[in-house]
Amino acid sequence: MATARQLARAGSNVVLASRNRQALEDLAEELETLPGRRLVVPTDVTDRSAVQAMVERTLQEFGSIDMLVNNAGQGLNAPIAEGSLENVRHVVEVNLFGAIHCIQAVTPHMKERRRGAIIVVSSVVGRLATPYNGVYSATKAGLNALTDSLRQELEPHNIRVTAIFPGYTITGFQRNALSEVQMPQPSRLVRGASAEAVAKTVLRAAREGRREAYVTFGDAVAVMIKNFSPRLIDWGMRRLWLSSRNPAKPKER
């Protein structure tokens, strides 16, 4: 929603798409006073035909698509060895197949116009996995590989592809995650970024045609440290997560 607000403030026509119709309509009403037009299209990204219908509706309404922001995501807090396979499949469907469905739906149009931008909102945990987030991290790592390959494939068509790497973000994402364990609270040393900070990073990276962008300097440094000293990151994760006063434990049913 924060990205939609930033785009609207910039004067863009914005298509609002998610499963929650009421939330979309409330957001569209909030943005009424801003420049540009809004189109509400409730869409489940795991449904390929629904995504295709959303793109067709967008083209009917606006005539073209300049930018796709892949931001649908589902969290899963679970130990890998005992996690529910049903939850695993759902997270993969939303995070990975959802992005693929959207990319495949808009790419033919962008190729025909020989212009466009595709933004993939990944996560720092796709490069630096955290305890009890293994499946979620795996889907984001998959998005990273997908984005790198897509960038190379679409460059000859003048289509820019950008990956965004938020770290810990202060939103309702964790509350809406599928949770099989009670997650510990992050250490006070972990400072989360706001949704607005992520949205501003998306717009700035899109305008500059950047290959990738981190939301905070700390996120970029953490990934750099992991690449050069993975044992240090393992130690840090134990300190920040596994040694919490309220360690992760099975969630009461």
N, C-alpha and C positions, 0 to 999 in steps of 0.2 A: 504493500500500500504506500509505503514511503517513496518508493521509486515512481509510482504513478503520480504522487503529489509533485515531485520534483519535475517530472516531464510536463505536467499541466502548467506549472509555474513558468516553464520555459516556452509555453505557447503551443505545445504539441497536441495533436489529436491523440487520444489515448483509448485503447481498448482494454477494458477491465475484465479479466477472465480468471475464474476460480470456481470451486464447487459451491461456495456459499453465496447464493443470490442476494440475500439480505445485506450481507456485508458489502457486496459490490454496489448495490443500490444506495446504501448509506454513503459510501465513498463518492459515488457519482454526484450525489446531492451536495456533499461537502465541497466538491470541486466546481460547482456551478458558476461561481463568481470569477473563476480563472479563465484565461484565454483558451481557445481551442474547443473541441467537442469531445464528448465522452460516449462510449458505446459499451453497454453491459452485456456480456455474453457468458452466462454460467457454463463452465466447461470442466469436465473431468479429464485431465491430461493422460490418464491411463487408457482412455477410450480413443483409439486412433480416429474413428469416424467422427467423434465429437470434436476433436481438434481440427480435422479437415473442415468441418462445418463452420467452426469459429473463424478460420482463415477466410473461407468463402464469404461469410457474412461481413467480415472486415473489408474485403475488397469491394463488395457491393456498396458498402456505406462510404468508404473513403477513396476507393480507386487504386490505392497502392499501400504497400507496407515498407516503411523505411527501416524499422528496427524491431527485432524480436528480443525480449528479455525473458530468458528461461530462469524463473525464480521459484517454481513449485518445488517443495521439499517436504519430506516426512522424516522425522527423527525416530530413532529406536535406541532405547537404553536397555541393553541385555548382554549377558556374558555370551561369547560366541559359542562355547561348548554346549550350553544348555538352552540357547535361544529358540523361540518358536519359529518353525519354518514358515508358517503362515504369515507371521509378521515380517520375516525376512523377505519373502516374495513380494509383499505389499510395498515395502520400502524400495525394493529394486524397481518395481513397476512405476512408482511415482517419480523417484529421483533420476533413474536412468532412462527407462522407456518413455517416460513423460517428455523428457528433453528431446529424445530421438523423434518422437511423434511430431513435436512442434517444429523441429528443424526440417524434417522431411516435408512438412506441409507448406512452409514458407519459402524454401530454397528455390523451387522452380520459378516462382514469381520474381524473386530477386535476381536469379540468373538471367531471366528475360529482360529485366530492366538494366542489368549490369551495374547494380548498386545495391547497397544495403548493409546493415550491421546486425550481427547476432551476438548477444551478450549472454554468457553462461555464468550464472551465479553458483560457483562451486563452494569450497570451504577450505580453510587452513587444515582441517583434519583430513582432507584428501591427500595432504602431503606430510602430515604429522598426526598420526592416529592417537586417540586417547582411550583409556580403559572404558569398557562397557559401551563403546561407540564403534565397534569394529565393522559392523555391517554398514552403518551409515557412512563411515569413513571409506569403506570399499566402494560404495556407489559414487562418492565424490572423487575418488581416485580414478574411477572409470570415466567420469565426466571430464577429468583433466586430460586423459588420453584421447577421448573423443574430440575435445576442443582443439587440441594440438593437431590432430589429423585433419579435422574439418577446416582449420585455418589454411593449411597447405592446399587442400583440395579447392577451396573457394577463392583463393588469392587471384588466380587468373580471371575470375569473373568480377573482380573489383568489389568483393563482399568481405567486409572486415569481421573478424571473429575475435572476441575478447573474453578472457576468463577473469572473474572477480573472486577474490579470496577473503571473505570475512572470517574473523576469528570468533571468539565468544561475543555474542551480541545480546543486548538487553531488549528482548522482545518476548512474546508469548510462545515462541517456538518450543522451548523446553517443556512448557506446560502441556502442549499439544502432542508431545512425542509419545510414541508407544513405549510404555515403561514396564519392564519385567523386573526391574530392581529399583530401589530407592536410591537415587543418585546423591552423592555428597555435594554440599555447597562448595563452589570453587573458593580457593583461598582468596583472602583480601588482596593478595598480590596480583590477582587476575582482574584486570579492568576491562569491562565489556564496552564495546562500541554501541552507539545508538543506531536504530534503523535508519535514521536520517543520515548518519555518517556513511552507512553502506550505500544509500541511494545517491548521495553526492559523489561517491566514488564511481558508481555506475555511469552517471552522466559525464563526469570528467574524463573517464577512460574512453567512453564512446566518442566524445568530441575530439579527443586527441588521437583516436585510432590506435590505442595502445594494445599490445599483445596480451598483457595481463596486468592486474593491479591488486595490491593488498590494501585493506582498509586502514590499518594502523602500521606504524613503523615497527612496533613490537611484534606483530604477526610475521612480518617479513624477516626480522632478526631470528625469531624462533625457528622458522623453517631453515634458515641458513645454518644455525647451530646444529639442527638435526642432521643436515647433510654432511657436516664436517665432524660432528661428535655425537652420534646416536646414543651412546651410553650416557652422556650427560643429560640428554632429553629423557631417557628412561628414568634416571634418578629424579629429575624434575617432576615427572608425572607422578611418581610415588609420593613425592613431597606435597604436591598440589592437590592430588585426588585421593590416592589410596591411603594416605596417612591422615585423612580428615577426621575430625571428631565424630562425624556421622558417616562412616564408611558405607559404600554401597552394600545393600543386603537384599535378599529376596523380598519382593513387594507382597504385602498381605493381600489375600484374595477375599 
